[in-house]
């Protein structure tokens, strides 16, 4: 068989089920790629020997009725994996080994998959370029010296470079969709509560959502089917019947109504992003969908709202890292309070400290009503905009990002410029609705650009179907030179 690592997840699953290739052969091929790809810095921890052992065990048992039979998968280092180091990209957790498994990874393993390793990410998922990681920045396989996006940058880079057949990330404000757009891959943020948050290192609990990152929309449907399930350990988990997303996937979208929000046409938007959007509208129109102009009037408040709500929740969640129960502990300080202060000062990076300070400030006495409470009210208005629009349309089409991938270091000293990367992705998180990024074109340098589809609550099937229609009709094809190989 030709290079199995270039195949889609669905093709690999089919090949294993048809006994054209063994799990051991598949795993060995990905391990070979990983060992030659150190320059990308996509992995924090590898489990290559264990993965090969699991593959051999699978080949002996041959449980071929599973969704992911014998599939090796690398996952973002935000998912707790029993007995395997989980760092969240932070010095604070550099030696943390969980004694339990996250529900999402447990679901994947029960469908026949096993762990290849843990992927680099922005520290505690706080970042849009994977430059805030304690373990160094990840490099975009599209070209050297460019970011892969963030915070799921290691996931996007490893997937695009054929180091894993599929992966999972987390999306708090665009951390799956933005890196997917930057690397020419597919990334889905499901409805809030569809995929369990239990065992995921928390950033902002009312916004965090796990989702699949894949090479194709078909793979995305298969992964979502494997991941999504009610979890009584997560109080925000949605109790609903399991859906067969992959079996019900079809690109027939004739008669569907697609909304185009005027507020997403931002000032100084590059011409190529505008052209991409126009082409997306044409593709959907040619496929039989009806294009309707809509207004999401409170969109302009989404970013400032997000950067009040998310840091507030982060400051609360990260209070648990005190150097006492687990994680890094400073040796400085003559009393308990000084030990706390030094532990946090030494254990957290600059971006995490910045967000903790913002969050603590907006929750403090005298400012809670002025900032946090007001932000929650605006968040409700943003959700109501979407609810109103979805009475008239089936999905909404926008660009995924305001630009293609930028150079490493280009925005590092300008937090506001970095935060603006999430301008198109943040509203869906605030509203808790599903959104997907599909590679749909390139900029003048040849870098990938993605189109984003936003859907109704729990309407992932329709969203995947529309995404498939775009994927089949767009001219995007992944083409990498493998400059990073040793």
C-alpha positions as CSV (number, residue, x, y, z in Angstrom):
1,X,0.0,0.0,0.0
2,X,1.2,3.6,-0.8
3,X,2.2,5.7,2.2
4,X,-0.6,4.9,4.7
5,X,0.1,8.1,6.7
6,X,-1.2,10.3,3.8
7,X,-4.5,8.5,3.8
8,X,-7.6,9.9,5.6
9,X,-8.7,8.3,8.9
10,X,-11.8,6.8,7.1
11,X,-9.5,5.2,4.5
12,X,-7.2,3.8,7.2
13,X,-10.1,2.4,9.2
14,X,-11.5,0.8,6.0
15,X,-8.0,-0.7,5.1
16,X,-7.7,-2.2,8.6
17,X,-11.2,-3.6,8.5
18,X,-10.6,-5.2,5.1
19,X,-7.3,-6.6,6.4
20,X,-5.3,-4.8,3.7
21,X,-3.0,-3.4,6.4
22,X,-2.4,-4.2,10.1
23,X,-2.6,-1.8,13.0
24,X,1.1,-2.5,13.6
25,X,2.0,-1.4,10.1
26,X,-0.1,1.8,10.5
27,X,1.4,2.6,13.9
28,X,4.9,1.9,12.7
29,X,4.5,4.3,9.8
30,X,3.3,7.1,12.0
31,X,6.1,6.5,14.5
32,X,8.6,6.7,11.7
33,X,7.2,10.1,10.7
34,X,7.2,11.3,14.4
35,X,10.8,10.4,14.8
36,X,11.8,12.4,11.8
37,X,9.8,15.5,12.7
38,X,11.4,17.0,15.8
39,X,11.8,20.4,14.1
40,X,8.0,20.9,14.3
41,X,8.0,20.6,18.2
42,X,4.5,19.2,17.9
43,X,4.9,16.6,20.8
44,X,5.5,17.2,24.5
45,X,5.4,13.5,25.4
46,X,5.5,10.4,23.1
47,X,4.2,6.9,23.9
48,X,5.7,5.2,20.9
49,X,6.8,1.9,22.5
50,X,3.4,1.6,24.3
51,X,1.5,2.4,21.0
52,X,3.4,-0.3,19.1
53,X,2.6,-2.8,21.9
54,X,-1.1,-1.8,21.8
55,X,-1.1,-2.2,18.0
56,X,0.3,-5.7,18.2
57,X,-2.3,-6.6,20.9
58,X,-5.0,-5.3,18.6
59,X,-3.8,-7.3,15.7
60,X,-4.0,-10.5,17.8
61,X,-7.6,-9.8,18.9
62,X,-8.9,-8.2,15.7
63,X,-12.0,-6.4,17.1
64,X,-13.0,-5.0,13.7
65,X,-16.6,-3.9,14.6
66,X,-15.3,-0.8,16.4
67,X,-15.4,2.8,15.0
68,X,-11.6,3.3,15.4
69,X,-10.1,-0.3,15.2
70,X,-6.4,-0.2,15.9
71,X,-6.0,3.5,15.2
72,X,-3.1,5.3,16.9
73,X,-4.0,8.9,18.0
74,X,-2.0,11.7,19.4
75,X,-4.0,14.1,21.6
76,X,-3.7,17.7,22.9
77,X,-1.8,17.8,26.2
78,X,-4.9,19.2,27.9
79,X,-6.6,15.8,28.1
80,X,-5.7,13.8,31.2
81,X,-4.3,10.4,30.3
82,X,-3.9,7.8,33.0
83,X,-0.3,7.1,33.8
84,X,0.9,9.5,31.1
85,X,2.2,13.0,31.8
86,X,-0.3,15.8,31.2
87,X,1.2,19.3,31.3
88,X,-1.3,21.7,29.7
89,X,1.9,23.3,28.1
90,X,2.8,24.7,31.5
91,X,5.8,24.5,33.9
92,X,3.2,24.2,36.7
93,X,2.3,20.7,35.5
94,X,5.6,19.6,34.0
95,X,5.7,16.4,36.2
96,X,1.9,15.8,36.7
97,X,0.9,12.2,35.9
98,X,-2.9,11.8,36.2
99,X,-4.3,8.7,38.0
100,X,-7.5,8.8,35.8
101,X,-8.5,9.1,32.1
102,X,-10.5,11.9,30.6
103,X,-14.0,10.8,29.4
104,X,-13.2,11.9,25.8
105,X,-10.0,9.8,25.5
106,X,-11.7,6.9,27.3
107,X,-14.4,7.0,24.6
108,X,-11.8,6.9,21.9
109,X,-9.9,4.0,23.5
110,X,-13.2,2.1,23.9
111,X,-13.7,2.4,20.1
112,X,-10.4,0.7,19.5
113,X,-7.9,3.6,19.3
114,X,-4.8,4.1,21.5
115,X,-2.4,6.8,22.5
116,X,0.6,7.9,20.3
117,X,1.5,10.8,22.5
118,X,0.6,14.2,23.9
119,X,0.7,17.3,21.7
120,X,2.1,20.7,22.4
121,X,-0.4,23.6,23.1
122,X,-0.5,27.2,24.4
123,X,-0.1,27.2,28.2
124,X,-3.5,26.3,29.7
125,X,-4.9,26.8,26.2
126,X,-4.3,30.6,26.5
127,X,-3.0,31.8,23.1
128,X,-3.6,32.0,19.4
129,X,-0.2,31.0,18.1
130,X,1.2,28.2,20.3
131,X,4.0,30.6,21.4
132,X,2.9,30.6,25.1
133,X,3.8,27.0,25.7
134,X,6.5,26.3,28.4
135,X,7.9,23.7,25.9
136,X,8.5,26.2,23.1
137,X,6.5,27.2,20.0
138,X,5.2,24.7,17.5
139,X,6.1,25.3,13.9
140,X,3.5,25.2,11.0
141,X,4.4,22.4,8.6
142,X,3.2,24.6,5.7
143,X,6.4,26.7,6.1
144,X,9.3,27.2,8.5
145,X,9.1,30.2,10.9
146,X,5.3,30.4,10.8
147,X,2.9,29.7,13.6
148,X,0.3,26.8,13.3
149,X,-2.3,28.8,15.3
150,X,-3.4,28.1,18.8
151,X,-4.1,27.0,21.3
152,X,-4.4,23.5,19.6
153,X,-1.3,24.2,17.5
154,X,0.5,21.0,18.2
155,X,-2.6,19.1,17.2
156,X,-3.0,21.0,13.9
157,X,0.7,20.7,13.1
158,X,0.9,17.0,13.8
159,X,-2.2,16.3,11.8
160,X,-1.1,18.3,8.7
161,X,2.4,16.8,8.8
162,X,1.0,13.2,8.9
163,X,2.2,12.5,12.5
164,X,-1.2,11.3,13.6
165,X,-4.2,10.2,11.4
166,X,-6.6,12.3,13.5
167,X,-6.5,14.3,16.7
168,X,-8.6,16.1,19.3
169,X,-8.3,19.7,20.6
170,X,-10.2,22.0,22.8
171,X,-11.9,25.2,21.7
172,X,-12.6,28.0,24.2
173,X,-12.6,31.0,21.7
174,X,-11.4,29.4,18.4
175,X,-8.6,27.1,19.5
176,X,-9.7,24.3,17.2
177,X,-11.0,26.3,14.2
178,X,-8.2,28.9,13.9
179,X,-5.3,26.4,13.9
180,X,-7.3,24.2,11.5
181,X,-7.6,27.2,9.1
182,X,-3.8,27.9,9.4
183,X,-2.8,24.4,8.6
184,X,-5.3,23.4,5.9
185,X,-7.2,20.9,8.1
186,X,-10.8,20.5,9.3
187,X,-11.7,21.5,12.9
188,X,-15.1,21.3,14.6
189,X,-16.2,22.9,17.9
190,X,-19.3,21.0,18.9
191,X,-22.3,22.3,20.8
192,X,-21.3,23.1,24.4
193,X,-22.1,20.0,26.4
194,X,-22.1,17.5,23.6
195,X,-18.6,16.3,24.4
196,X,-17.6,15.8,28.1
197,X,-15.3,18.2,29.8
198,X,-14.4,15.8,32.5
199,X,-10.7,15.2,32.8
200,X,-9.8,18.2,30.6
201,X,-7.5,20.7,32.2
202,X,-9.9,23.7,32.7
203,X,-9.4,27.2,31.2
204,X,-12.9,28.8,31.1
205,X,-15.6,26.3,32.1
206,X,-18.6,27.9,30.4
207,X,-16.7,28.1,27.1
208,X,-14.3,25.1,26.9
209,X,-15.4,22.4,24.5
210,X,-13.5,19.4,23.1
211,X,-13.7,18.6,19.4
212,X,-12.2,16.6,16.5
213,X,-9.4,17.9,14.2
214,X,-9.2,15.8,11.0
215,X,-8.0,15.8,7.4
216,X,-11.5,15.5,5.9
217,X,-15.1,16.3,6.9
218,X,-15.9,12.5,6.7
219,X,-13.2,11.9,9.3
220,X,-14.6,14.7,11.4
221,X,-18.1,13.0,11.4
222,X,-16.5,9.6,12.4
223,X,-14.5,11.2,15.2
224,X,-17.5,13.2,16.6
225,X,-19.5,9.9,16.6
226,X,-16.7,8.3,18.7
227,X,-16.3,11.2,21.1
228,X,-19.8,12.5,21.8
229,X,-21.7,10.8,24.7
230,X,-23.5,11.8,27.9
231,X,-21.3,11.9,30.9
232,X,-22.8,12.0,34.4
233,X,-19.4,13.1,35.7
234,X,-19.8,16.4,33.8
235,X,-22.7,18.5,35.1
236,X,-22.9,20.4,31.8
237,X,-23.1,17.3,29.7
238,X,-26.1,17.1,27.4
239,X,-28.2,13.9,27.7
240,X,-29.2,12.9,24.2
241,X,-29.3,9.8,22.0
242,X,-26.0,9.0,20.3
243,X,-26.0,9.9,16.6
244,X,-24.5,8.2,13.6
245,X,-22.9,11.3,12.1
246,X,-20.6,9.4,9.7
247,X,-23.4,7.1,8.4
248,X,-25.8,10.0,7.9
249,X,-23.3,12.3,6.1
250,X,-24.4,13.5,2.7
251,X,-23.6,16.6,0.6
252,X,-27.1,17.2,-0.6
253,X,-27.9,20.7,0.7
254,X,-30.5,21.8,-1.9
255,X,-33.1,24.2,-0.4
256,X,-31.0,25.0,2.7
257,X,-30.7,28.6,3.7
258,X,-27.3,30.0,4.5
259,X,-27.0,33.3,6.4
260,X,-24.2,35.9,5.6
261,X,-23.8,38.2,8.6
262,X,-22.8,41.8,7.5
263,X,-21.0,42.4,10.8
264,X,-18.3,39.8,9.9
265,X,-17.0,42.1,7.2
266,X,-14.4,43.8,9.3
267,X,-12.3,46.9,8.7
268,X,-9.0,46.3,6.8
269,X,-10.0,42.7,6.0
270,X,-7.5,41.4,3.4
271,X,-9.0,41.1,-0.1
272,X,-8.1,37.4,-0.3
273,X,-10.3,36.7,2.8
274,X,-13.2,38.6,1.2
275,X,-12.7,36.7,-2.1
276,X,-12.7,33.4,-0.2
277,X,-16.0,34.3,1.5
278,X,-17.5,35.3,-1.9
279,X,-16.3,32.0,-3.4
280,X,-17.9,30.1,-0.4
281,X,-21.2,31.8,-1.1
282,X,-21.0,30.8,-4.8
283,X,-20.1,27.2,-4.0
284,X,-23.2,26.9,-1.7
285,X,-25.4,28.6,-4.1
286,X,-24.3,26.3,-6.9
287,X,-25.0,23.4,-4.6
288,X,-28.6,24.5,-4.3
289,X,-28.6,26.5,-1.1
290,X,-30.2,29.9,-0.8
291,X,-27.9,32.7,0.4
292,X,-29.6,35.2,2.8
293,X,-28.1,38.4,4.3
294,X,-28.5,38.6,8.0
295,X,-27.5,40.8,10.9
296,X,-25.8,39.8,14.2
297,X,-25.9,43.2,15.7
298,X,-24.0,42.5,18.9
299,X,-21.1,40.7,17.2
300,X,-18.9,43.8,17.7
301,X,-19.1,43.3,21.5
302,X,-18.1,39.6,21.3
303,X,-14.3,40.0,21.7
304,X,-14.4,42.4,24.6
305,X,-17.1,40.2,26.3
306,X,-15.0,37.1,25.8
307,X,-11.9,38.8,27.2
308,X,-13.8,39.5,30.4
309,X,-15.7,36.2,30.8
310,X,-12.8,33.9,29.9
311,X,-10.1,35.5,32.2
312,X,-12.6,35.7,35.0
313,X,-13.3,31.9,34.8
314,X,-9.6,31.3,34.3
315,X,-8.6,33.2,37.4
316,X,-11.1,31.0,39.4
317,X,-10.0,27.7,37.8
318,X,-6.3,28.4,38.1
319,X,-6.5,29.2,41.9
320,X,-6.2,25.4,42.5
321,X,-2.5,25.6,41.5
322,X,-1.0,26.5,44.9
323,X,2.0,24.2,45.2
324,X,0.4,22.1,47.9
325,X,-1.8,19.4,46.4
326,X,0.0,18.7,43.1
327,X,2.1,20.4,40.4
328,X,5.1,22.7,40.7
329,X,6.1,24.0,44.1
330,X,8.6,26.9,44.7
331,X,11.4,26.4,47.3
332,X,11.4,30.1,48.0
333,X,9.5,31.9,50.8
334,X,9.5,31.7,54.5
335,X,5.8,31.1,55.1
336,X,2.8,29.5,53.3
337,X,1.6,32.7,51.6
338,X,5.1,33.5,50.2
339,X,5.3,29.9,48.9
340,X,1.9,30.4,47.2
341,X,3.1,33.6,45.6
342,X,6.4,32.3,44.4
343,X,4.9,29.0,43.1
344,X,2.5,31.0,40.9
345,X,5.0,33.5,39.9
346,X,7.5,30.9,38.8
347,X,5.1,28.2,37.6
348,X,2.9,30.4,35.2
349,X,4.0,32.1,32.0
350,X,3.4,35.7,31.1
351,X,0.2,35.2,29.2
352,X,-1.4,33.1,31.9
353,X,-0.4,35.7,34.5
354,X,-1.9,38.4,32.3
355,X,-5.3,36.7,32.1
356,X,-5.3,35.8,35.8
357,X,-4.8,39.5,36.6
358,X,-7.5,40.6,34.3
359,X,-9.9,37.9,35.6
360,X,-9.2,38.8,39.3
361,X,-9.7,42.5,38.5
362,X,-13.1,42.1,36.8
363,X,-14.3,39.8,39.6
364,X,-13.1,42.1,42.4
365,X,-15.4,44.1,44.7
366,X,-16.6,47.2,43.0
367,X,-15.8,46.0,39.5
368,X,-17.9,42.8,39.4
369,X,-21.1,44.6,38.3
370,X,-19.3,47.0,36.0
371,X,-17.4,44.3,34.1
372,X,-18.3,40.7,34.7
373,X,-22.1,41.1,35.2
374,X,-22.3,43.4,32.2
375,X,-20.3,41.0,30.0
376,X,-22.7,38.2,30.9
377,X,-25.7,40.3,29.9
378,X,-24.0,41.1,26.5
379,X,-23.3,37.4,26.1
380,X,-27.0,36.7,26.4
381,X,-27.7,39.4,23.7
382,X,-25.1,37.7,21.4
383,X,-26.8,34.3,21.8
384,X,-30.2,35.9,21.2
385,X,-28.9,37.3,17.9
386,X,-28.0,33.8,16.8
387,X,-31.4,32.4,18.0
388,X,-33.2,35.0,16.0
389,X,-31.2,34.4,12.8
390,X,-31.7,30.6,13.0
391,X,-35.4,31.1,12.7
392,X,-34.7,32.1,9.1
393,X,-31.5,30.2,8.2
394,X,-30.1,26.7,8.6
395,X,-26.4,27.8,9.0
396,X,-24.2,30.8,8.8
397,X,-21.1,31.2,6.6
398,X,-18.1,33.4,7.6
399,X,-14.3,33.3,7.2
400,X,-12.6,31.3,9.9
401,X,-9.8,33.8,10.5
402,X,-9.0,37.4,9.5
403,X,-5.7,36.3,7.9
404,X,-3.6,33.3,7.0
405,X,-0.8,32.0,9.4
406,X,1.7,34.7,10.5
407,X,5.3,34.6,11.4
408,X,6.5,33.3,14.8
409,X,7.2,36.3,17.0
410,X,5.2,38.7,14.8
411,X,2.4,39.4,17.3
412,X,3.9,38.0,20.5
413,X,4.5,41.5,22.0
414,X,1.1,42.8,21.0
415,X,-1.6,41.0,23.0
416,X,-4.5,43.0,21.4
417,X,-3.3,42.1,17.8
418,X,-3.1,38.5,18.9
419,X,-6.6,38.5,20.5
420,X,-8.0,39.9,17.2
421,X,-7.2,36.5,15.6
422,X,-10.3,35.1,17.4
423,X,-12.7,37.8,16.0
424,X,-14.7,35.4,13.8
425,X,-14.6,32.3,16.2
426,X,-15.4,33.7,19.6
427,X,-19.1,34.5,19.1
428,X,-20.0,30.7,18.6
429,X,-18.3,29.9,22.0
430,X,-20.2,32.6,23.8
431,X,-23.4,31.3,22.3
432,X,-22.5,27.6,22.9
433,X,-23.3,26.6,19.3
434,X,-21.4,24.4,16.9
435,X,-19.0,25.7,14.3
436,X,-16.6,24.1,11.8
437,X,-13.6,25.3,9.8
438,X,-13.1,23.8,6.4
439,X,-10.0,24.5,4.2
440,X,-11.3,26.3,1.2
441,X,-8.5,28.3,-0.5
442,X,-5.1,29.9,-0.2
443,X,-3.6,33.4,0.2
444,X,-1.1,34.9,-2.3
445,X,1.8,33.1,-0.5
446,X,0.0,29.8,-0.9
447,X,-1.0,29.5,2.7
448,X,-4.3,27.8,3.6
449,X,-7.4,29.7,4.4
450,X,-10.6,28.3,6.0
451,X,-14.3,29.0,5.8
452,X,-16.4,28.7,8.9
453,X,-19.9,27.4,9.2
454,X,-21.9,28.1,12.3
455,X,-24.9,26.0,13.1
456,X,-27.9,25.6,15.5
457,X,-27.6,24.0,18.9
458,X,-27.1,20.2,18.5
459,X,-27.4,20.5,14.7
460,X,-23.9,19.0,14.0
461,X,-25.3,16.7,11.3
462,X,-26.5,19.5,9.1
463,X,-23.3,21.5,9.7
464,X,-21.2,18.5,8.7
465,X,-23.3,18.0,5.6
466,X,-22.9,21.6,4.5
467,X,-19.2,21.4,5.2
468,X,-19.0,18.3,3.0
469,X,-20.6,20.2,0.2
470,X,-18.0,23.0,0.5
471,X,-15.1,20.4,0.8
472,X,-16.2,18.5,-2.4
473,X,-16.6,21.7,-4.5
474,X,-13.6,23.8,-3.3
475,X,-10.3,23.5,-5.1
476,X,-8.1,23.1,-1.9
477,X,-5.6,20.3,-1.9
478,X,-3.0,19.8,0.9
479,X,0.6,19.9,-0.5
480,X,3.6,19.9,1.8
481,X,7.3,19.7,1.0
482,X,8.3,18.0,4.3
483,X,11.1,20.5,4.9
484,X,11.1,19.6,8.6
485,X,12.3,16.0,8.3
486,X,15.7,15.3,9.8
